[in-house]
Amino acid sequence: MMNGSQTIGYNRGNYNASATLNHDKMTYTAFVGGGFSGPVTSESSSTAYYNLPSGQIQRSSETEAKSKSNSQYGQLRLRYQNKQTSLTSYFGLARSASPGSESWGKIYEGDEVKESSNFSKSSGLSPSVSFNGEHSWHNSNRLTFNLSGSYSHNKYDRSYTESGFSTLTNSKEDAVGLNGNINYAYFKNKWSLSLYTSFRGNLYDSEYSGTYDTRQHMWQHDLVSFLWLSYYLNRRLSISGAGGFHWQYTDLRGAKVFSEFFPRAQFYLQYRTRRGMLMWKSYLGSATYSPNVINDTRIDVNPYMVKIGTPDLKRAYSFGSTIYYSGQLDKLKLMLSTSYSYNHNLLINDYYLDNDNKIVQSYAWGGRIHLGMAYAAATYSFTDKFEVTGSVSYLHTSVKSNISKHNNCITGSAGLKWYIKDFSLSPYISFYSKSLDYMALSYSSYPTSYGLQATYSRKNLYVALNCLMPFNKLKFKNNLATPLYGYNETSYNRSNSQYLTITISYSFDFGRRVERVERKKGGSSSSLMTL
């Protein structure tokens, strides 16, 4: 099988090839691919303020930038299967790189005009291996397991200069990941029982040099185990529940060890109608964080601000509940859902002054996050060749911490689907929306966008064209306001609009039909702090 996509309007592409061979009880699959993007241009204008002990500094900037990236990946898969057992091995290698992202512009500070430039590059190389299996017996017992390991070598470099100021960060890292899970399931008449346990561990060894020199060594692991019970009360009504624990462990050299057990629970109630389904689910869990915020590394952002991670972790909980309905009434298909979640003691961006009277962007515990959502979508089929789709959603976000924020947004989308023999046409529109990043405390506005997708499918050939915003530039707005620091920014990226993507896929079939194989690209895990 071969497939590829190429974008016209800016330079982006992705190309893949795979081959599968069956022999007796064995299946052999090889998969290779690669992608590239850039140089992609962007431009932005912003105003920012810094409230320092000496007074408020206001800066306006106009910036141009260009970036490029590429990736390559490969996978070899071996699978053995008989009536009761299947065993699968994966061997993979993934590489990614951003060889040069640079920006330049002017900063207006009072009566002074400063020239600024920023250059960064990053790369990652990650071989991986995994082994999984499944065994069933007596038609009522099933055992599944997975073991995997990976190694990643990552690099990130950044240099920034403006009149009278410069900073340099060179970082590299070796990361090792170990993962495994096992699940035993038993089925009998109207009920089923399963016991699930998973382990995920990561070891990071990183080194920073340049303006600041430091070295970090961190081990993290998560152990999750729970018992799951499902019972069918009748042909339409079923109930499921799970209970267990989550053990989080983080050991950052030089910091206090974090080791905590959290309860975990889930509950499902599902009712099947003749042409639909109604479901209620709730959960109690714990929050996890990206490893690149758990550190005491320091990076200069500009002359007035630095970024520092947090080496200390605390307990954080999450709770949520969702009601979901899907059904069909003659030619009308409906999907309705509403949900609420609460996160307690979450990690939130924080700003304070250090001993050098610079503003520090770091993190603080104690965030209380409320998220509410209501969503409705409908599809009406005038004929089996023509249908209209539409959706509307409401999202509420509330953050209560050292700094409190909230946001309410109503948005929606609409589209048509028209099938003409082997062709399909799907124009669509997504309406204006505004969101609040509850960790960064920043707002983002997304303007109305529109596009057209056309496809052709016949036998082993599939072709798709996707055109987004051919006549307008899509500009985004972001803003942040805190007592010490804030900004307003308008940005445009060439990859967000005014382009056409062509995708072609062709499958070569020889002999008997073989299964479609999941392709795992893999990737690198990293704890490096970046900007």
N, C-alpha and C positions, 0 to 999 in steps of 0.2 A: 504494500500500500504506500502511496506517495501523496503528500498534501503540502500545500504552500499557500501563503498569503503575502500580498504585496500592496503597500499603500502608495497611492498617487496623491501628491499634495505636499508630502514631506517623506523623507526616506525612512521606511520601516518595513521589515519583512521577517517572515518566519517560515522555515522549510524543514520538512520531516520525511523520513522514509523508514519503513518497517517491513519485516518479512517473518512469516510464521510457517513452521514445518511440523506436521504431525507424523509420528512413526510409532506404531503400536500404541502403548500407553503413555508415550512421552510427547510433549509439545515443546518446541524450541522457538524462541522469538528473539529477534535482534531489532533494536530501535535506535536510530541516530537522528539528530536534528540540531538546528541552530537558529538563532535570531539576531537581528541587529536593529538599531534605531539611531538616526542622527546623521549629521548634526541637526538637532532640533532647536529652533530659536524661540526665545521668549522675551517679553518685556514687561516691566512693572514700574509703577510710580507709588510712592508711599510717603507718609508723614509719621514721625514718631516723637515721643517725648520721654525724657528721663528726669525724674525728680530727685536731684542730688542735694546734699546738705548745702552746697554753694548756690543752689537755685535750680530752676528748671531749664533743661537744654532741649531745644526743639530742632529737629533735623528733617529735611525733605530730601528725597532721593529719586533719581530716575536711572533705571538700570536696564541693561540689555544682557542677554545670556545665551549661551548655546551649550548643548550637551550631547553626548553620544554614548551608546552602550552596546554590548554584544554578549551573547551567551552560546555555549555549545554543551551538548549533553548526549549521553549514550546509555543504553541499558541492554543487558543480556538476561533473558528469563528462561528458566528450565522448570518444567512442570511434569510430575508423574501423577496419574489418576487411574483409579479403578472404581468399582461400584461403591466402596465404603470409604476410601481414603484418597486424599489429594495432598501432595507435597509440592511446594513451589519455592524456588530460589531466585533472588534478584541480585544482579551485580551491576552497579551503575557508577557513572562518573559525570560530574557536572562542573562547569566553569562559567563564571560570570565576571564581567568587567565593565567599569565605566572609566575608560582611559583618559577622559578629560572633560570636566564640566567647568566652564569658566564664565564669569560675569564681570562687567565693568560699567562704570557710570559716574555720575556726579552727585555729591552730597552738598546740600545748601544748609549751612549752620550760621545763623545770623547774617553778617555781611561777608562771611567767608565761604568760598567755593572749593570743595575738596574733590580730588580724583580718587576713585576707589577701584580695586580689582580683587577678585576672588578666584582661586583655582583649587579644584579638588579632583581626586581620582580614587577609585576603589577597585578591588578585585577579590575573588573568592574561588577556591578550588576544593571540591568535595567528592572523594570516592565514598561509596556506600555499599553495604551488603545487607540482605535480609533473607529470612527463611520463615515460611509460614506453612501451616498444615491444618487439615480438617479430617476428622474421623467420626463416622456414624456407625452405630450398631443397634440391633433390635428395633429399628425404626422409632426409637423413643429417646435415644441418647446421642448427643453430639458434643465433640470436643474440638475447639479451635484454638490455635496459638499463633503467635508471631514474635520473632526475635530479629532485631536489626541493630546495626552499628554504622557510624559514620565518622569521618574525620574531615575537618575543614581548616584550611589555611587562608586567613583573611587579612587584607591590608586596607588602610584608609589614610590618605594624606590630604592636608588642606593648608593653603597659605592665603593670608588676607592682608592687604595693605591699603592704607589711605594716608593722606598727608600727615606726617609726623608719627605714624603708628604702623606697626606690622606684627603679625603673629604667625607661628608655624606649628603644625601638628603632624607628626608622623607616627602611625600606629600599625602594629601587626599583632596577629593572634593565631594561636593554635587551639582548636576546639574539637573535643571528642564527644560523641553522643551515643548513648546506649539506651535502647528501648525494648520493651517486651510486654506482652499481654497474653492472658489465657482465659478462656471462657468455657464453662461446662453447662450444658443445657439438657433438661429432662422434660419430655412431653408426655402427657397422659390425659386422654379424654378432653375435659373442658379446662384443664389448667396446665401451666408450664412453670418450670423453676430453672433459674440460671444463676451461676456464681461467677462473677467477673473480677479479675485483678489485673492491674496494669502498673508498669514501672517506667519512668522516664528520667534519665540522668544525663547531665551535661557537665563537662569539665572544660574550663576556659583558662588559658594562660595568655595574657596580653601584656604588651609593652608599649609605652608612649614616650616619644622624645620630641625635641623641638623647643618651644617656649617653656614647656613644663615637662619634666621627666618623672615617670612613675612606672611601676610594674604591678600587675594584679594577677591573683590566682584565685579562682572561684569554682566551687563544686555546688551544683544544684541537683536535687532530685524530687520527684513527686511519686508517691505511692497511693493508688486509688483502689479500693476494694468495696464491692457491694453485692448484696443478694437481691435478685429480681424475681417477683412472683406475678404471674398473670392468670386471670380466671375469667372464663366466658360464662356469664350468668344465663344467657340464652343465645339464639342465633344472631341477635342484633347488638346486645349490650355486653361490654367487656370492661374489666377493671384491672389495672396494673399498678404495682408499687415497688419501690426499691429503697433500700436503706444501707448505709455503709459509712466509710470514713475516707478522708483525704489527708495524707501526711505530706507536709511541705518542709523541705530542709534546704537551707542555703548557708554555705560557709565561705565567706569572703575573707581572705587573709588580712588580719589586722582589725577586723570588725567583729562584733558580737554574733555568735552563731544563732541562726533563726531555725527553730524546730518546733512545729505546731501541728496538732491534730484537729481536723475540722469535721463536723458531721456532714453527711451528704444524704439527701432524700429526694425522691421523685415520685410523682403520682399522676396517673392517667386514667381518665374515664371516657370511654368512647361508645357512641351509639350510631349504628349504621341504619340509615333510612333506605327506602327502596331505590332511590337515585341520588344518595348523598351520604354525608357523614357529619356528625357533631362531636367535637372533642374538647375536653377540658384537661389541661395539664398544669402542674405546679412543681417547683423545684426549690431546694435549699442547697447552696453550695458555697464555694470560697473563690476569692479572686486570685489570679496569677498575673505576673508582670513580665514584660520583656526584659531579658538580662542586660540590655544596654542602658537601663536606668539604675541598676544596682551596682554602684561603684562610687569612688571618691575622686574620680578624675576631674581635671579642670581644663576647660577650653575657652580661650578668649573669643568672644563674638565680635566685639569692636572696642574702642577705647573706653566705653562706659559700661559694658556688660560682659559677664562671664557666665559660663554654663558649668554646673557641678551636679554630679549624680547624688544618689543617697545610698549610703552603705547599710542603713538600718531598716529592717523590715518589721511590720506589725501585722496583727490579725485583721483580716478583712472578709466580710461575709456578703453574700448576695442571695436574694430571694425573688422569685418571679412567678407569675401565673398568666396563662393564655387560654382564651376561648376561641375555638376555630370552627367554622362551618363551611362546607362545600356541597353544592347540590345542583341539580338541573331541573328546570321547569319548562318542559316542551323545548323551545329553541333557545332558551335563556340559561346560561351557566353562571352561577354565582359563587363567590368566595368572600366570606366575611370573617374578620378576626379582630380581637382586641386583646391587649396585653398590658401588664404593669410589672415593673421590676424595681427593686430597691437594693442599692449597694451601700454597705455601711463601712466606714473607716477606710475609704479608698484613697489611693495616692493621687494627689492633685498638684499641678504646677504651682510653685510658690516663688515670690520675689522678695529679697531682703538686701540690706547693705552690708558689705564686708568691711574689714578694717582699713582697706584702701579707698573706702567710699565709692566702690564700684557696685553696681546692681548685680546681684547673683540670681540667675534663673536656676532653680532647683526644684525639689519636690517636698511636699508636706503631707503627713497622714491626717486623717480625720474627715475626709470628704464623705458627704452623704448625698447620694445620687438617686433621684426619682426619675424614671422613664415611663411614659405612658404612650400607647399607640392604638389607633383605630384605623382599620383598613378595609376597603370594599373594592372588589373588582368584578366586572361583568363582561360576558361575551354573548353577543346575540348573532345567531346564524340565520341570515335571510334565506340562504340556500346552502348546500354542502360545498359551494365554491366561493361564497362571499360571506364574511362576518365582520362585525364591528366590536372593538374592545375598548374598555375604559376602566380607569381606576381613580380612586380618591383616597387620600390618607391624611391623618392628623397625628402629629408627633409633639409631645410635651417633654421637655428636658429641664430639670431643676437641679442645681448644684448648691449645696450649703457647706461652706468651709470657711477658711480665713477670708476668702472672697466669695460672695454668693452671686450666682447668675441663673437666669432662666430663659427659656425660649419656647414659643408656640408657633407651629407651622402647619398650614394646610396646603397640600399640593396634589397633583394628579397627573394622569397621562391618558392619551387616547390614540387609537390606531385603527387601521383597516387591514384585512387579510383577504387577498383575492387570488384564487387558484385557477390557472388556465392551463389545462393539461399538465405538462411537466414543469410549468413555470409557476412562480408565486410572486406577488408584489405586496409589500407591507410598508406603507407610509406610517410614520408615528410622530408624536409630539410629547415632550415632557415639559411640564409647566414650572415656573419659578419656585424655588424652595430656599429655605434658610435653615441652617443647622448650628448647633452649639457643640463644640468639642469639650466634653465635660472634664477631660484631663488637662487640656491646654488652656481652657477657659476662654477660647476664642470663637468668634462667630464667622461663618462662611456663607456667602450668598451665591446661588447657582441660577443663572438666567434661564429663560425658556429656550429649549433646543428642539430641533426637528431633524428628521432624516428619512431615508428611504432604503429599504432592504429588498433586493430581488434575488431569487434563487432559481436554479435549474437543476433537476435531478432526473437522471435516466440511467437505469442499469447500474453500472459501477462508477458513473461519473457524477460529481456534485460540484456545482459552481455557485458562488454567492457574491453579490455586490452589495456593499454597505456604504452609503453616502451620508455624511453628517454635516449639517449647516453649510451648504455650498455657497451661500450668498452673504453670510454674516460671520463676524469674528465673535467667538464665545469668550467673554471676559468675566473673571471671577473677582469677588470682593471679600476681603478678610479684615477683621478688626479685633482689637483687644484693648481693654481698659482696666488697669489696676492702679492702686495708689502710687506706685513707683514707676511703672512703665506701661506704655500703650502704643498702639499704631493703627493706622488705616492704610490698606493697600489695595490697589487694583492691578490685576495681572492678566496677561494673555500668553498662552502657550500654543505654539503652532500645532501641537498634536491633539488639541481639543476640538478643532473645527476645521471646516473647509478642506475636507479630504475624502478620498474614495479608496476603500479597501477591497481588493479582489482576492477571493479564496477559491482554490481549486483542489479537489481531492479525487483520486482515482484508485480503485482497488483492483489488483490483478489476482484473479482466482484460477488456480491450477489444481486439477484433481478434485478430491472431496472437499466440502466446505469445512473451514476451520473456525474456531472461536475467535471473536474479537477480543483482543488482549488490552488490558489497562496499561497505559504507558506512564511510567513514573519518571519525571524529569529530575527529581531530587533538587538539592540546593544546600546552601551553607547556613549554619547557625552561627550567630555572632553576638558577642557582648560589647563590641567596640562602640564608644560614644561618637556620634557624628552630628553634623549640623546640616 
